[in-house]
Amino acid sequence: MDKPYYPFRPISSIAILAKTLGIHEKMLLNLANKVDDSYTEFLINVKGKDRTVYEPKHDLKKLQKRINHRIFEKVQYPVYLQGGIKDPSNKRDYVENAKIHCERDPNIIISIDIKSFYDNIKSDYVFNVYKNFFIFPDEVSEILTKLTTFKNKVPQGACTSSYLANLIFFNTEYSLVSKFRSTGICYTRLLDDVTLSSNKFLSEEKISSSIKDVVAMFRKYKLKHNNKKTKVECQKNAKNSFKITGLWVGHSKPKTTRHDRRYIRLLVKICENKFKDDKYSLEYHTFWNKTSGLVAKLSRLEQSNHVSLRERMSMILPLYDDKEKDKIIRECKAILKFNNKVAFTIGQVETINKVIGKLGILARNNKSLSKIWRSRIRKHCQSLPSKRSMWL
């Protein structure tokens, strides 16, 4: 299957859309009409550059999660789409994206990046997805477009945005994939990162025409490629730089580079030294979590040294001192004052889960105290729903 497919009947009216999303029709229209006031805007720093992120407020966020669960997650996505898709049967992420190419023993890799992708997916193209892919009528498509765009673009920070980014080329991408396949070229896309690979020799002319074909698809949707990030790499010349979405693909399985593995080992060593100095500080907790995440990456890639590094990390777990212990007990007492005769709010559920997580850390050096408070909280919060069930 090369083309995304929605296997259900179209949502034929706003009333049916409201029923599908489990919301009153008037409330649905009200949310759609006040979208401009339903986001919090803030800056985050990514690799030294500031990026604007739009966090939807509670009511809109809950509705967007339902749009994902009840509409976007029902779509059958082709395997060449690898990012931002929830797929229980086939994992899709940067590792799987690299693995698709790795298994073909590539001789050449072409990487093409879409410039400022989300910011340049305009409302007209989002409307087109709802109208011409899902075959929803105009009134339904207009409401959904309002609910999933902000300032005439797909907002970075909304959970619906990655699905729209995957579907934006629904009527074009599949034919390009088929064309490439017929010439022995493998195509995948991880949101804004397109990768082409071939296990055969490609002439300069073929490489150039392949890049032009991808860029031409972008231009149909008024998108541009990031010329600075366009790369062509041959295996015989690349060594450690022969990478797809950050992973080295010089063998049959994607791996981290030798440089990255050295860096992770160094961080583990630094962690061990920090543990001796101050195993209680917030700074150590943060550093340990960062390092643990990188060790988990080695585990995900099944690299040989991940077991020994994980064992070393388990010997230097961050702990809580008496001051933090007393703070956690105060938080536990506050939870016991929550009214458990009515449904907990999402904020309360998040607070309870956060404190239970802290009690897990407290158990490392104060097991009996942690067990007492965890038991009290669970008894008080017997009807605690999962966070996912509250959103959906």
C-alpha positions, 0 to 999 in steps of 0.5 A, a space after each residue: 500500500 503506497 497511499 494512505 487510506 481511511 477505511 470508514 465512511 465520511 463524517 457527513 455533518 457537524 452533528 455527527 462530528 460532534 457525536 464522533 468526538 463526544 462533545 455537544 455540538 454547540 460546545 464544538 462550534 464554540 471551541 472552533 470559534 475561539 481558537 485564537 484565544 486557545 493557545 499559549 505561545 512560548 519559545 524553546 531553544 533547539 540546537 542553539 536556535 529559538 523555536 516558537 511552540 504553541 501549547 493548546 489550552 485544556 479544552 482544545 487539547 482534549 478535543 485535539 487528542 480525540 481528533 487523533 484517537 477517533 479520526 487520524 489513528 483510524 487511517 492506514 498509513 504506508 510504511 514509508 511514513 515513519 514519524 509521528 504516527 501511533 501504530 501498535 502493530 508497526 513501530 515508527 520512529 527514527 530507528 525504524 526509518 533508518 532500519 528500512 534503508 539499512 536492510 537494503 545495504 545502501 550504497 548511496 544515501 540522499 537526505 532532503 529536509 523541508 524548510 520550516 515544515 509546520 510553519 509553512 503548512 497553511 490552512 488551505 492545505 489542511 482543509 484539502 486533507 479533510 475535504 479530499 482525503 477524508 471526503 468530509 463535506 465543506 462544513 465539517 472540513 472547515 470546523 476541523 481546519 479551525 480546530 487544528 490550525 492557528 494563525 493560518 498554519 499547523 501549530 508546532 505543539 498541537 498533537 494533531 500537527 504530526 498527523 497533518 504533516 504526514 497526510 499533506 502529500 496524500 495525493 502526490 507522494 505515493 506516485 513519487 514513491 512508486 516511481 522511485 521503487 521502479 528504479 531501485 530507489 527506496 523512499 521514506 519520510 520522517 515528518 520533514 526529513 526525506 531519505 532516498 537510498 539505493 544499493 546500486 550506483 546512481 549517476 550524478 544525473 540520476 541523483 540530481 533528478 531524484 532531488 528535483 522530483 522531491 523538491 517539485 513535490 514540496 513546491 506543489 504545496 508552497 513548501 521549500 527544501 533546506 538546501 543547506 541540509 541536502 546531503 548525498 553520501 556514498 558508503 565507500 567515502 563516508 565511514 562514520 558520516 554515513 547516517 540516516 536520521 542521526 544513526 550510522 547505517 554502514 552495517 545491516 542494522 542502524 547504530 550510533 557512531 563510534 563518537 556517540 558511543 564514546 560520548 555516552 560512556 564519558 557521561 556515565 563516568 561523569 555521572 559516577 563522579 557526580 554521585 560521589 559528590 552530591 547524589 541528592 541535588 536536582 542537578 544530579 537528578 537531571 544529569 542522571 536522567 539525560 545520561 540514562 536516556 542515552 543509554 536507553 538509546 543504545 539498548 533500543 539499538 541493541 548495541 553490545 555495551 548497553 548492558 554494562 552501562 545500564 548496570 553502572 547507572 543502576 549503582 548510582 541512582 539519584 536519591 532524595 535528602 531529608 529536605 526533599 523527603 519532607 516536601 514529598 510527605 507534604 505533597 502526599 498529605 495534600 493529595 489525601 485532602 482531594 475530594 475522592 467522592 467526585 471525579 478527579 480533574 486532569 490536573 489532580 491526576 497529573 499531580 497524583 502520578 507525579 507524587 507516586 513517581 517521586 515515592 518510587 525514587 524515595 523508596 531507593 533509600 527509604 523503602 518503608 516510608 515510601 510504601 506507607 505513603 504509596 499505600 495511603 494514596 492508592 487507598 484514597 484514590 482507588 477510582 483514579 483513571 489513567 491519564 489517557 482515558 481522561 483525555 480520550 
